[in-house]
Amino acid sequence: MMIPVNVTKISYHSKSRSYAVILKEIGGRRCLPVIIGSFEAQSIALAIELVKTPRPLTHDLICDIISALEVTLKSVNISNLNDGVYFSEIKFNSVDKREQTLDARPSDAIAVALRMQIPIFVSKKVFEQSNIDEDTLIKEEYNKNKESIKISILELQEKLDTAIEKEEYELAATLRDKINKLED
């Protein structure tokens, strides 16, 4: 059984120094974070924002070739998870109307799916193996932001102390206001 999903966002994944594209179950609360590289993250972000580039990027070129060959894309399916690696496939009908399947990295498949406006599905098995509830994802994002604010406050406090030592009171006042705003 395949479950339809939407791409909800792309998030920086600091542990692996890469990005996670978040796929959310349509009509549900389960999310699937898929770790992707920075180039793929940029390509997916451009597709989400409907940004047109002056020259075609790799995924744009793939879509142009698909259109030129008059191939009909049906769906992208994230079908398996093996040793932490997701496997996906692109389903399409060839020119002679035969249904075909191509193996693809999920990041590439998602980038193409967004550009070609085709549905993305995740197998029930994959969701059962590695889903995260939307509330947990929101809480993790909140905690990450909270930690980032703590670091920013510490950095600003150091700058404030330096400004006071150097008697740069205007800068000190500005830094104090920024710290107060972050603490609220």
Secondary structure, DSSP 8 states (H G I E B T S, - for coil): -EEEEEEEEEEEETTTTEEEEEEEETTSSEEEEEEE-HHHHHHHHHHHTT---SS--HHHHHHHHHHHTT-EEEEEEEEEEETTEEEEEEEEE-TTS-EEEEEE-HHHHHHHHHHHT--EEEEHHHHHHH-EEHHHHHHHHHHHHHHHHHHHHHHHHHHHHHHHHTT-HHHHHHHHHHHHHHH-
